[in-house]
Amino acid sequence: MSKNLQTNWDVIIIGGGAAGFFAAIRCAELNPKGRILILEKASQTLGKVLISGGGRCNVTHACFEPAKLITYYPRGGAELRGAFSRFQPADTVAWFEERGVRIKTESDGRMFPVTDDSNTIANTLRFSAKQAGVRVGMGISVWDVAKSPQGGFKLEVKSEAKSQFIQTKNLLFASGGDRKSLDLVRKLGHTIADPVPSLFTFNIKDKRINDLAGVAVEDVILKMDSLTARGPLLITHWGMSGPAVLRLSAWGARILFDKIYASTLTVNWLGDYKLDATLEILQRNKDWHENARKKIATHAAFSQIPIRLWKQLVHFIGDKNWADVSKAELKKLAEELTAGEFKIQGKGQFKEEFVTCGGVSLKEVDFKTMQSRVVDGLFFAGEVLDIDGITGGFNFQAAWTTGWLAGSEVG
Ligand SMILES: Cc1cc2nc3c(=O)[nH]c(=O)nc-3n(C[C@H](O)[C@H](O)[C@H](O)COP(=O)(O)OP(=O)(O)OC[C@H]3O[C@@H](n4cnc5c(N)ncnc54)[C@H](O)[C@@H]3O)c2cc1C
C-alpha cells in the first residue's frame, strides 16, 4: 500500500459501485462526523455505471407504483415491495435533480440523464461523496474479514503486494457479483445462492429462422416450462433476442442454468391468438375466392408476421395456392403460428450487459434496514444480494434503493 490507511473506521463499505456510493453518501449526510470509507479494488470507482446503458446509464425506469415495479424483478420482488415504498424511481430522479442532474424518460420507460452520458451520473456520485466527507480507497482489495473480539470487524486489505489490517464498527458489502467477496460473506455465516447469469439471448439453429437476422415481430408470447414472457422478439444470426427473450431468460435463469441451456421454447408468433381463432382465419383466407390462385408463401394471412418469416413458416406446405392447401396443412400451420417449438441450444450475451442472479440469501436480511439477521453490524446493498431485475433500469434502481436504506441505518 503506497499510503497506510487509517486503522479505525465507523463504517467500511466494500465496493465502489452504484450501491456502495449511494449508501456512503446517505450515511455521511446523516452522520457528518462519521468516519466512512469505501474500498474499491479496481483502479477507478463506478466502472459499471460508466459502461452501463451503452455509455448513457439507464439510471432507472419510469414506473412509480411499488406494486407494479416489483413485477420486473425475477428475484427479490417480494422483499423489495416495502423498500420501494420508502425509496423508489421518483426518489432516484429527485435525488439526482437536487444535485443538478436532469433526467429524461424515453418512450419505453427507460430513464437517462439528459446529457446521454454516464459520466454525468458517476461524477455526481463522486462529487456528492467527497462533499459529504466519504473517504475512497481505490486499488484496494478486501482480502479477508472476521468478527472482531472487541466488537465490529477486522479486515485484511491488500494493495499491490502490501497488506494491512483495519478495524470498523459496521461493515457494508456492496461488492456486486464478485465471487471472492461472496465467499467472505459466506465465511461470516450467510447462505449464498450460487451466482448464475441472467439476461441473455437464446442460441437456436433452426431452418425456420435461417438467414432472417434483423427480422422482428412486435408482440409474441414465449413459453418455456411453466414460464411465460410477452413482447417484441428479434431474430439474430445466432437465434433469438429482443425484450420477450430477455425477460424469459431472466425469469428462467436458474432453470436454464440447471438444464445447461438446453430446453424447448414455444413461440406464439401472433401474441395471444388461440389455435381455433387462428385456424378460422386461415380457413377464411383459403375460402376467399380472390385468394384462390394466390400463393400461400407470398400472401400472408397475418400482417403482424413479416413476409420473410411467413415464407419460412409456411415452407412445409410447398409452392401451393391458398385454394389447394389441405385442412391438415392449415391445422399444422395454425399450430406452427401459435405454438411453434424451437430447441434452445445455448445462450448468448445481450450487448455487454451481464447481470448475475444469485447472492446473499434474502431470508437472512432485514429489508427495513438492509442489516444481516445473522451478524450484528453487517449490512448489504446492491447486486451482492440475490436480487435481479430485467433490463430497463431496474437493476440500478435496486442498487439505489438498497444503498439508500442501508446508508440510512449503517451509521
Ligand atoms: C455492461 C453493463 C451494462 C449495464 N447497464 C445497465 C443499465 O443501463 N441499467 C441498469 O439498471 N443496470 C445495468 N447494468 C447492471 C448494473 O450495472 C448493476 O446491477 C449495478 O452496477 C450493480 O451495482 P452494485 O454497486 O451492486 O455492484 P457493482 O457495480 O458491481 O460494484 C461492486 C464493486 O465492488 C468492487 N469489489 C468487489 N469485491 C471487492 C473487494 N473484495 N474489495 C474491494 N472492492 C471490491 C468491484 O470491483 C465493483 O466495483 C449493466 C451491467 C453491465 C455489466
Ligand as a Chemical Component Dictionary entry (heavy atoms), coordinates in Angstrom:
data_LIG
# 
_chem_comp.id                   LIG 
_chem_comp.type                 NON-POLYMER 
_chem_comp.pdbx_formal_charge   0 
_chem_comp.three_letter_code    LIG 
# 
loop_
_chem_comp_atom.comp_id 
_chem_comp_atom.atom_id 
_chem_comp_atom.alt_atom_id 
_chem_comp_atom.type_symbol 
_chem_comp_atom.charge 
_chem_comp_atom.model_Cartn_x 
_chem_comp_atom.model_Cartn_y 
_chem_comp_atom.model_Cartn_z 
_chem_comp_atom.pdbx_ordinal 
LIG C1  C1  C 0 -22.301 -3.583 -19.471 1  
LIG C2  C2  C 0 -23.385 -3.421 -18.431 2  
LIG C3  C3  C 0 -24.399 -2.515 -18.673 3  
LIG C4  C4  C 0 -25.407 -2.346 -17.719 4  
LIG N1  N1  N 0 -26.375 -1.423 -17.956 5  
LIG C5  C5  C 0 -27.348 -1.234 -17.040 6  
LIG C6  C6  C 0 -28.295 -0.205 -17.205 7  
LIG O1  O1  O 0 -28.226 0.604  -18.150 8  
LIG N2  N2  N 0 -29.291 -0.085 -16.269 9  
LIG C7  C7  C 0 -29.356 -0.919 -15.172 10 
LIG O2  O2  O 0 -30.269 -0.769 -14.347 11 
LIG N3  N3  N 0 -28.428 -1.877 -14.966 12 
LIG C8  C8  C 0 -27.431 -2.030 -15.859 13 
LIG N4  N4  N 0 -26.475 -2.989 -15.638 14 
LIG C9  C9  C 0 -26.485 -3.705 -14.329 15 
LIG C10 C10 C 0 -25.894 -2.743 -13.262 16 
LIG O3  O3  O 0 -24.666 -2.229 -13.748 17 
LIG C11 C11 C 0 -25.666 -3.452 -11.928 18 
LIG O4  O4  O 0 -26.866 -4.003 -11.498 19 
LIG C12 C12 C 0 -25.143 -2.467 -10.884 20 
LIG O5  O5  O 0 -23.917 -1.906 -11.319 21 
LIG C13 C13 C 0 -24.942 -3.136 -9.536  22 
LIG O6  O6  O 0 -24.327 -2.192 -8.687  23 
LIG P1  P1  P 0 -23.509 -2.663 -7.390  24 
LIG O7  O7  O 0 -22.975 -1.405 -6.785  25 
LIG O8  O8  O 0 -24.358 -3.542 -6.569  26 
LIG O9  O9  O 0 -22.335 -3.562 -7.938  27 
LIG P2  P2  P 0 -21.097 -3.196 -8.879  28 
LIG O10 O10 O 0 -21.418 -2.068 -9.781  29 
LIG O11 O11 O 0 -20.666 -4.473 -9.489  30 
LIG O12 O12 O 0 -19.996 -2.671 -7.863  31 
LIG C14 C14 C 0 -19.336 -3.539 -6.968  32 
LIG C15 C15 C 0 -17.924 -3.057 -6.820  33 
LIG O13 O13 O 0 -17.310 -3.756 -5.752  34 
LIG C16 C16 C 0 -15.944 -3.960 -6.059  35 
LIG N5  N5  N 0 -15.496 -5.077 -5.219  36 
LIG C17 C17 C 0 -15.986 -6.331 -5.165  37 
LIG N6  N6  N 0 -15.354 -7.061 -4.250  38 
LIG C18 C18 C 0 -14.426 -6.256 -3.688  39 
LIG C19 C19 C 0 -13.435 -6.447 -2.671  40 
LIG N7  N7  N 0 -13.282 -7.622 -2.038  41 
LIG N8  N8  N 0 -12.622 -5.414 -2.345  42 
LIG C20 C20 C 0 -12.765 -4.214 -2.966  43 
LIG N9  N9  N 0 -13.659 -3.970 -3.940  44 
LIG C21 C21 C 0 -14.497 -4.986 -4.294  45 
LIG C22 C22 C 0 -15.980 -4.260 -7.544  46 
LIG O14 O14 O 0 -14.715 -4.019 -8.152  47 
LIG C23 C23 C 0 -17.053 -3.299 -8.034  48 
LIG O15 O15 O 0 -16.523 -2.064 -8.477  49 
LIG C24 C24 C 0 -25.437 -3.160 -16.550 50 
LIG C25 C25 C 0 -24.404 -4.081 -16.313 51 
LIG C26 C26 C 0 -23.379 -4.209 -17.239 52 
LIG C27 C27 C 0 -22.263 -5.173 -16.968 53 
# 
loop_
_chem_comp_bond.comp_id 
_chem_comp_bond.atom_id_1 
_chem_comp_bond.atom_id_2 
_chem_comp_bond.value_order 
_chem_comp_bond.pdbx_ordinal 
LIG C1  C2  SING 1  
LIG C2  C3  SING 2  
LIG C2  C26 DOUB 3  
LIG C3  C4  DOUB 4  
LIG C4  N1  SING 5  
LIG C4  C24 SING 6  
LIG N1  C5  DOUB 7  
LIG C5  C6  SING 8  
LIG C5  C8  SING 9  
LIG C6  O1  DOUB 10 
LIG C6  N2  SING 11 
LIG N2  C7  SING 12 
LIG C7  O2  DOUB 13 
LIG C7  N3  SING 14 
LIG N3  C8  DOUB 15 
LIG C8  N4  SING 16 
LIG N4  C9  SING 17 
LIG N4  C24 SING 18 
LIG C9  C10 SING 19 
LIG C10 O3  SING 20 
LIG C10 C11 SING 21 
LIG C11 O4  SING 22 
LIG C11 C12 SING 23 
LIG C12 O5  SING 24 
LIG C12 C13 SING 25 
LIG C13 O6  SING 26 
LIG O6  P1  SING 27 
LIG P1  O7  DOUB 28 
LIG P1  O8  SING 29 
LIG P1  O9  SING 30 
LIG O9  P2  SING 31 
LIG P2  O10 DOUB 32 
LIG P2  O11 SING 33 
LIG P2  O12 SING 34 
LIG O12 C14 SING 35 
LIG C14 C15 SING 36 
LIG C15 O13 SING 37 
LIG C15 C23 SING 38 
LIG O13 C16 SING 39 
LIG C16 N5  SING 40 
LIG C16 C22 SING 41 
LIG N5  C17 SING 42 
LIG N5  C21 SING 43 
LIG C17 N6  DOUB 44 
LIG N6  C18 SING 45 
LIG C18 C19 SING 46 
LIG C18 C21 DOUB 47 
LIG C19 N7  SING 48 
LIG C19 N8  DOUB 49 
LIG N8  C20 SING 50 
LIG C20 N9  DOUB 51 
LIG N9  C21 SING 52 
LIG C22 O14 SING 53 
LIG C22 C23 SING 54 
LIG C23 O15 SING 55 
LIG C24 C25 DOUB 56 
LIG C25 C26 SING 57 
LIG C26 C27 SING 58 
# 
